[in-house]
Amino acid sequence: MICNPWRTAALSLLFLGSGFLIFSSAASAQESAPASDLSQAVIDAQAKFKPVSAEEVAAAKKTLESKLGTLESFLANGTSENEAAWKAYLRWDDLQTQLSAEKPDLRTLEEIYLKYRGSYAGLDKPQTVAARQALRKYINLAYFSQVDQYPKMYEIQLKTLADAVKRYQDTAASEDAYVIGPILGWLEQGNQVPDLIDQIRSELDQPNLYASVSRELIAGGIARPVNQTTPVREVILGTNVTGTAHMHGNVDVKLVPSETKAIIELTLDGEVTSKNVGVNGPATIYSTGYSKIAAAKELIFDKSGLSAKPATAQAWTTTTFDAICAKLKLIQKIATKRAYQQKGQAQAIASQRTESKVEASFDRETRDLVHDANSRLQEKLFRALIGRDEFPDHLKASTTADALNLEVMHSGQGQLAASSPAPAAEDQEADLTLKLHESIIHNYGEVFLAGVKLTDERLVEILDQRGAEIPDELKITEETDPWSITFDYKSPIQVVFDNDTVKIGIRGRQFTRGDNEVNRTIAISADYKIEKGENGTLLTRTGEVLVDFPTQERLGPLDLTAKTFLRKKFEAVFKPEIVGEGIKLEGEWADAGTLRISSLSVTPGWFVGTWRLEAPQPEPAAATETTSVVE
């Protein structure tokens, strides 16, 4: 009973957007509890060093072998060709060789481990995840059991950590975060002082992404009128009923308040009128039916994805007899009497069947919606994160009556999250609010860009996919040399928010141009003033694009040539002015309008922006020619 147009629209904006458009409570900042002296806790942990024993390594190896056995059984469930292909990709035989060796080659094990980590379908399966994590633990413990200077390294690391933590609690400088995170990761790899690590993370790590989307914005791509005509074919109390039903109504969206999950309720309110002909023996009954319909379908979003509850519907049906006909008056009289006697029962049956049809239609319509949304979530987001063991540490979805919310905290093993609560948004009535801490860009930059090679062709392809004009400096011709830059493993991308400014930078570990190759750390950055423009965010560069070799004091001729070349290329990327034109909605939301920025605040560490939905302007009426006659 429910028309199709809204089916493919529902929630695709919410959960997919531009790859990571997620929504959260844009609540005002919470006050932090008084911080404890973490530096003293670190100093006290100096006496808690625990060497890695041969027994621990053996236990980790036994666990790994068990997880590999489970994975092998899982692979055997498919075809022999698929099993062979997966084992070849995962270097199964090489891993077995290393596990049977008296002293495994850790470099080889690291290379094998990287095969288990990535975005490919299958690497996110529980059996693969368990094997990967067990392999990681075995490599870590095997390494630390072989390091003679492990106690001394532990002492040095804790001293560095104590100093960095003390500074960080005072200033929250990102430079100290880049020191603290890797040391915590190093301690976790050796299974050292887990209580101290938990204490530091609980006090220093806070959510680093919030967003919020209004009910009105959600409804902009879903709410719509329903106008549908369907045939009627029923048998009610022995009467064969045929006819045509016309349904008029509205599909809308309600948000159900919840602190633990996001609950979106799709609703249908409408009415059905029908003209029917019922035949029962020699009698023919002409009737008009009227049903009032109310239906609801709950969609639930949490860290597991999107799910749906069975639809519920209510219908209230009344029937008006227009005529009851038979060839004989006696039969007509009997048929009329029986029709009125059974009218109440027939209306109840009609109501129940209408409810069942509406519920079945709601469930059928949303089945594809849920499957499609989960498929896209898996392909574009979840698989890549789970396949790298980088799913957010904390992901909380929630709803109020007015907004759908998400709160995210991510810090990898060698990283920290936000150092402070998010500032309050200026526009509390916005349709979209985004609060972004620089740490989430840094953290996921390392996850997805570390070691990635960016070629001139790939850069042009990315700009072209975004509909951006290709600057002359980046155009590829027969006269231009092919070039590339390979991102560094640490801090491959860096964004630093300060008071009304943002620094955008990348770090490379290798640069090539033609046959020339520079294997040095290269830092490329630009500073921008960031402010609210007329339609969107406005970034104005406040200086030149900087290209540095931070690990080199003196530059050779090849370095200087590379520096000049990269500055020219990236001046075309980091333009003097970047003008935002608002967020143009796509798909079923295209007719809802454009999101225009309503407030913007950039403070140390945080970007906070709000947008309001601007309805599309009506097309101007076409001018018509008029003819006047003057007599």
C-alpha positions, 0 to 999 in steps of 0.5 A, a space after each residue: 500500500 506504500 509507494 516506492 519513491 521514498 524507499 531508496 532515499 531513506 537514510 542514505 544521506 545519514 549514514 553515507 554522505 560523502 563517505 563519512 558523514 555522521 551525526 552526533 550530539 552537538 551538545 555544549 562542552 562538558 566540564 572535565 573532572 579535575 585531572 590527576 597527576 599522571 606524570 607521578 603515576 608514570 614515575 611510579 610505574 618505573 618499578 613495574 617492568 615485566 620482562 617477556 618470558 619464553 612461556 608468554 611467547 609460547 602461549 601467544 604462539 599456541 593461541 595463534 595456531 588455534 586461531 589459524 586453525 579456525 580460519 583454515 576451517 572457515 576457508 575450507 567451507 568455500 570452494 577449493 579454488 577460493 581456499 587456495 587463493 586466500 592461502 596464497 594471498 595470506 602467505 599461509 605456507 610461509 607463516 607455517 614455516 616461520 611458526 615451525 622454526 626455532 627462531 622465526 624471522 620477525 621481518 618476514 612475520 611483519 610482511 605476512 601480518 600486513 597481508 592480513 590488514 586492509 580493506 579487502 572483503 574477507 579481512 573483516 571476517 571474525 575469523 580473519 580478525 582473530 588470526 590477525 590480532 593473535 599474529 600481532 601479539 605473537 610478533 610483539 612478544 617474540 620481539 621483546 623477548 629477544 631485546 637485551 636492552 628492553 629494561 633500559 628502553 622501558 626506563 627511557 620511554 617512561 621518563 620521556 612519557 612522564 615529561 610529555 604527560 606533564 606538559 600535555 596536561 598543562 598545554 595540550 600541545 599536539 607535539 606532545 600528543 605525538 610523543 605520548 601516543 607512540 609510547 603508549 602503543 609501545 607499552 601496549 605491544 609489550 603488554 606493560 602496565 595496562 592499568 597505567 595505560 588505561 588511566 592515561 587514556 581515560 584522562 587524556 582521551 576525549 571524543 574527537 568528532 561530533 555531529 548532529 542532523 535535524 529531523 527536518 533535514 532527514 525528512 527532506 529526503 524522505 517525507 512526501 505525499 503518497 498517491 496510489 491506485 491498486 486493484 481490490 480482490 478479496 473474499 470476505 465472508 463468502 463474498 467475492 469483492 473486486 474493485 479499485 482502491 485509491 490511497 492518499 496520504 503522507 510519509 514522514 519521519 519521527 525521531 524517537 528519543 534514545 540515549 543508546 542508539 539512533 531510532 528513526 521512525 518512518 510513519 504513514 498517515 493516509 486514507 483509502 477510498 474504494 469502489 467495490 463490487 461484491 458477488 455472493 450467489 445471485 446477489 450483487 453488492 455495490 459499495 464504497 469503502 473508506 479506511 483511515 490508516 496509520 503505520 510506523 516502521 522503526 529503523 535503528 542505527 548503532 555501531 553494528 549498522 542499520 537494522 529494522 523492527 517489524 512494521 506496525 499498522 492500524 486501519 479503521 474501515 467503514 463501508 457504505 452500501 450503494 446498492 444491493 441487487 438481485 433478479 428476485 425481490 425476495 433474494 434482494 431482501 434477504 441479501 440486504 438483511 444479511 449484508 447489514 447483519 454482517 457489516 460490522 464483522 466484514 469491516 473488522 476483517 477488512 481493517 485487519 487485512 488492510 493492516 497486514 498489507 500495509 505492514 507487509 508493504 512497509 517491511 518489503 519496502 525497507 528490506 532493500 533500504 536496510 540491506 543497501 545502507 548496510 552494504 554501503 556502510 560495510 564497503 565504504 567504512 566498516 570493512 576498511 576500519 575493521 580490516 585494520 583494527 581501527 574501528 572507533 574506540 567509542 561510537 555512540 548513536 542517539 536521538 532526541 525528538 529534534 536531532 539524530 546524533 553520533 559521538 565518536 572517539 578514535 585513537 589507534 594504539 600509538 595515538 591520542 584522541 581529543 585533549 578537551 571537550 568540544 566547544 558549544 556551537 553558536 547556532 543551536 537551531 542548525 540543521 547540520 552541526 559538525 565538531 571536528 578535532 584535529 586528532 581524528 584527521 591525524 589518526 585516520 590519516 595514518 590509518 589510510 595514507 601511511 606509505 601510500 604513493 600519490 602520483 601526478 595522475 592519481 592527483 588529477 584523477 582525485 580533483 577530476 572526481 570532485 569536479 574541481 578545475 585542474 590547474 595548469 601546474 598539475 595538468 599532464 602533458 607530453 612535456 611534463 615529467 611524471 612525479 610522485 610523493 609517497 606519504 610518510 608512515 607517521 603524520 602523513 597528513 596534518 591539520 592544526 586548528 588554531 584561533 580562526 586559522 588552520 594549518 594544512 600539511 602533508 609529510 612524504 618519505 620519498 619523492 620521484 620526478 622522472 628518473 630522479 628519486 629523493 628518499 628524505 622526509 619532506 614536509 609540505 604545508 600552508 597556513 590559512 585564515 578560515 572564516 564564514 563566507 557568504 555561502 560557505 567556508 572561506 579559506 585565505 592563505 596567509 603566506 607561501 606554501 612551505 616545503 621543508 626537509 625537517 631531517 636535513 640541515 643542509 640540502 644538496 642540489 637534488 634536494 633544492 630542485 625537488 623543493 622548488 618543483 614541489 612548491 610550484 605543484 602544491 601552490 596549485 593544490 593549496 590555492 590562495 583562496 578556497 571558497 565554499 559554496 555550501 553543501 549541495 545535497 544529492 539523490 532524494 535530498 536534491 530537491 530539499 535545497 542546499 545547506 548554507 553555513 550559519 556559524 563557524 568557530 575555529 579554536 585550538 584543536 577544534 573546528 565547529 561549523 553549523 549549516 541551515 537548509 535553504 529551500 531551493 528558489 522556485 524557477 522564474 515563470 516563463 515570460 509570455 507574449 501579449 498582444 494589444 490592439 489599439 483601435 
